[in-house]
Protein backbone atom coordinates (compact mmCIF):
# COMPACT_ATOMS: atom_id res chain seq x y z
CA UNK A 1 0.00 0.00 0.00
CA UNK A 2 1.26 3.48 -0.82
CA UNK A 3 1.80 5.90 2.04
CA UNK A 4 0.29 8.82 0.11
CA UNK A 5 -2.95 7.00 -0.80
CA UNK A 6 -6.20 8.49 0.62
CA UNK A 7 -7.19 6.79 3.85
CA UNK A 8 -10.65 5.56 4.74
CA UNK A 9 -12.52 6.06 8.03
CA UNK A 10 -14.25 3.47 10.15
CA UNK A 11 -17.45 4.42 11.96
CA UNK A 12 -19.17 1.61 13.79
CA UNK A 13 -18.99 -1.43 11.53
CA UNK A 14 -18.77 0.52 8.25
CA UNK A 15 -15.88 1.98 6.31
CA UNK A 16 -16.16 5.30 4.46
CA UNK A 17 -13.89 6.66 1.76
CA UNK A 18 -11.92 9.88 2.10
CA UNK A 19 -14.24 12.90 1.54
CA UNK A 20 -17.37 10.73 1.88
CA UNK A 21 -20.17 12.04 4.15
CA UNK A 22 -23.01 10.25 5.94
CA UNK A 23 -25.61 10.49 8.69
CA UNK A 24 -24.46 8.21 11.49
CA UNK A 25 -26.59 5.37 12.74
CA UNK A 26 -26.49 5.02 16.53
CA UNK A 27 -28.23 2.03 18.14
CA UNK A 28 -30.89 2.02 19.53
CA UNK A 29 -31.86 5.41 18.04
CA UNK A 30 -31.18 4.63 14.36
CA UNK A 31 -30.04 7.17 11.77
CA UNK A 32 -29.25 10.58 13.24
CA UNK A 33 -30.45 12.85 10.41
CA UNK A 34 -29.53 16.07 12.26
CA UNK A 35 -25.87 15.02 12.44
CA UNK A 36 -23.51 14.86 9.47
CA UNK A 37 -20.20 13.00 9.55
CA UNK A 38 -17.44 13.05 6.96
CA UNK A 39 -14.08 11.37 6.43
CA UNK A 40 -10.96 13.55 6.09
CA UNK A 41 -7.63 11.78 5.58
CA UNK A 42 -8.58 8.83 7.76
CA UNK A 43 -10.23 10.89 10.54
CA UNK A 44 -13.98 11.01 11.15
CA UNK A 45 -15.51 14.41 11.90
CA UNK A 46 -19.14 14.85 12.93
CA UNK A 47 -21.24 17.96 13.49
CA UNK A 48 -24.82 18.56 14.56
CA UNK A 49 -26.78 20.79 12.21
CA UNK A 50 -26.81 24.32 13.57
CA UNK A 51 -30.19 26.02 13.79
CA UNK A 52 -30.89 29.72 14.17
CA UNK A 53 -32.25 30.65 17.61
CA UNK A 54 -36.02 30.64 17.86
CA UNK A 55 -37.55 34.07 18.53
CA UNK A 56 -40.85 32.74 19.89
CA UNK A 57 -41.99 30.93 23.02
CA UNK A 58 -43.69 28.00 21.22
CA UNK A 59 -41.78 27.06 18.08
CA UNK A 60 -43.44 24.67 15.61
CA UNK A 61 -41.87 21.98 13.47
CA UNK A 62 -40.89 22.98 9.94
CA UNK A 63 -39.84 21.22 6.78
CA UNK A 64 -36.46 20.62 8.38
CA UNK A 65 -37.13 18.33 11.38
CA UNK A 66 -33.83 19.34 12.99
CA UNK A 67 -34.85 22.98 13.50
CA UNK A 68 -38.02 24.67 14.69
CA UNK A 69 -39.65 27.90 13.50
CA UNK A 70 -42.27 30.25 14.88
CA UNK A 71 -45.92 29.69 13.98
N, C-alpha and C positions, 0 to 999 in steps of 0.2 A: 504494500500500500504506500502511496506517495504521501509525504509529510504535508504537502501544500494542497492536498485535495480537500474540498469542503466536507465538514464533519456534520453528522446527523445528531439529533437530540432524542433522548428517550424520555417519554412522559408516561408513567404508568406502565402498561405492557406494550405500548406502541412506539414506533420509531418515526421521526419526522425529518424530512430533508432540510438542509440549510435554506433559510428564507421562507420556509413553509409556515403557515399560520393555521390555527384551529381553536375551537371552543373546547376546553377541557371537559372530560367526563369524570365526575367525582362520585363514587358510590357512597351512600345510597341515594344521592340527590339526582344523579344523571348528568346530562349535558348542561353546563353552566353558560348559557347564552349571553350573559352580561359580562363575561370575562373572555378576553382574547389572549392566546399564547402564540408565540412565534419562536422559531429556532434561529439563532445567530451564532455561527461558527462553533457549533457544538454546545451552546448554552441556551437553556430555555428561559424565556422572559414572559411573564404574564402581567396583565393589567386589567383592572375592572374598568368598565366603561364609565367615563365621567359624565355626570349630568349637571345641568345648570341648577342653581338653588331654586326651590319653589318659593314663589312670592305670595302664596295663599295658605290658609290654615288647613283646608281639606283638598289636597291635590287629587286629581282623578287619573286613571290609567290613560295612556295614549297609544298611538300606533307602536311606539317603541316600549316594550314591556319593562325595560330596564330603568326608564325614567318616568316621572309623573309630571303632569301639567295641571294648571288651574282650570276649573270648569267654566 
